[in-house]
């Protein structure tokens, strides 16, 4: 309902709200996966309706569960995307290192734990060196160790590459530990946004 997210370059923006508040719907609209009933979406100072392809080339995303080929290894899952996007093959090893899956890259994805699948999905999202990374509840369903690993990984990303992160969560304590900026949504309305320290 007339949401205006102001996500600063280099920030980790925590999009916080209870289940059903509209977080996933908003993120899906930002990616052109759901059509808004009104208004305009502007990303990178461009209109999504007219500049969709150029905008989406600059975004990496992980919405809900990662789409993986279960019969392929982690490496080959990334290789398929790397070929499709015509990226340097060296990017595969780079993102595997970032998500700490280099040692498990030869295992088939169906044998990965949920946390490993999430990290492989994150590697997919990082493959094309996006400027904006959109993550929908990246710790959802993970065990405590997986939550800590994902939290640390996301917190370090903007330090390792020129990247802005927009992530949704329904857990206040997770957002407090990871975000530099926060927006709070309830019933489709943005109630607050600003520096996480305030």
QUIKA-V480072 format. One line per field, one symbol per residue. ss: DSSP state (H for helix, E for strand, - for the rest). phi: phi as a letter, one per 30 degrees, with the letter a starting at -180 (. if undefined). Layout:
ss=???
phi=???
//
This chain:
ss=-----------EEEEE------HHHHHHHH-----------EE--EEHHHHHHHHH--EEEE----------EHHHHHHHHHHH-----HHHHHHHHH---HHH---EHHH--HHHHHHHHHHHHH-----EEEEE-------HHHHHHHHHHHHHHHHH---EEEEEE--HHHHHHH--EEEEEE--EEEEEEE---
phi=.hdbdccdeidcccccldeidjddedddddcidbdddaibcbbhibdddcbedddddcbcbbchcddbdddcdeddeddedddedhcddddddddddechbedcdddddddddeddddddddeedcechddbccbchdcdiddeddddddedddddeddcadbcccbcaccedddddbccbbbccbhicdcaaldddd
//
